[in-house]
Amino acid sequence: MSTASTSADLRELNRARALALVHESASLGLTRVELAEQLDVTRTTAAALVTDLSALRLITESVAAPTGRRGRPTTKVAPDPDGPLVLCVEVGHGHLQIAEMGIGGQLDNRAEMPLDSDDPQQAMERIDEVIHQRRSGLTRRCAGIGVAMHGLVDDHTGMVVQAPYLGWENVELGEHLRHSQGLPVIVENDATLGAIVESKLGAGREEHTMLYLRSTVGVGGGFTFEGKPAPSRRGWHGEFGHLPFGNPTERCRCGAFGCWEIAVNHIALAEAAGLDVRNGDANALAVEVFQKAAEGDDISSKAVESTCAILGRGLGSLINAFDPDVIVLSGHVQSLHEANPAAVIAALKDATMTAHRESLPPVRSGRFDDASIRGAGEMILTELIASPSVLLAPPEDAS
């Protein structure tokens, strides 16, 4: 936790703590009394913090619903609807998404468009163009940009080290956007961001540890402790899809053999059902298999069952490694589990040590379909909220 060396530092730290609470409690709102209690400060100090943050146009106060009790009406603090926002971007295989998020975590004006070129330079120019177009139409100040990247990302620099399905290696996306946009930028792996959101706000909320698995084209995930990703040397954690739980003779796009993701992804499921995968859309093919299985088609049902067994064996191995309080699934792996949970759990049990089997962690579906792009906004907002007067003040008040 940050510490303060002067009274000014302490006040700024308390502003940040107060703003973080307003952000996290936006759906309910906080009274000044509740703010004081949760910050463990006096009501006078809480009132001063509210005054400061209101002057910075970061929060507002409004009269709460009447309680019928005597006395002065209670007011609640909430994010200022005209306050600054951040842009959230998700870069995937062949597509790009952009949205806006203000303090309080509301994701607004989400749009998707094609990312036609896999060439890194052309793709970055396209990302720049989309961000500039969105910024030009904003009526609120943009304070930063968060990017969810489908690939391996260096936590410290925002370099895309490897994005196998895009063909990127060592692409300086973070530095490029900071230079072109002139704003704080965070670039992070999409599954890591999804894990953060599900742990803080979704299916893993209030659990100490959470194992998160997300599947789009590939399979990634994360392990969180009290809402934060477990630290690692370079931030390259959570690449569960590249564990050797698959066919050891089959090479993955990452360069390794036997990766789990090529045994459980959309294509693997469609192939197991006997579908021609050469020209079809992978997601549409998987949906077709799920639909046929639900209608009782024997070949499709067996394909779902066998793929779920591979998923379950891998999850059992991860339980042995991490011993999480809960497992949260998102995307294609979530659909697999929902299609045949019994097959997943049976294989999971077979793969876990005997000591685990009497108290297996629950396997839950993720709450958010948009966890990655939402996580991009959450991550950049968290960094900005840590220094509200400097990073979130309107331009004329900033120094």
Summary of the structure (lengths in Angstrom):
residues: 399
radius of gyration: 23.1
end to end distance: 25.1
largest distance: 75.4
contacts: 1390
relative contact order: 0.12
helix: 43%
strand: 22%
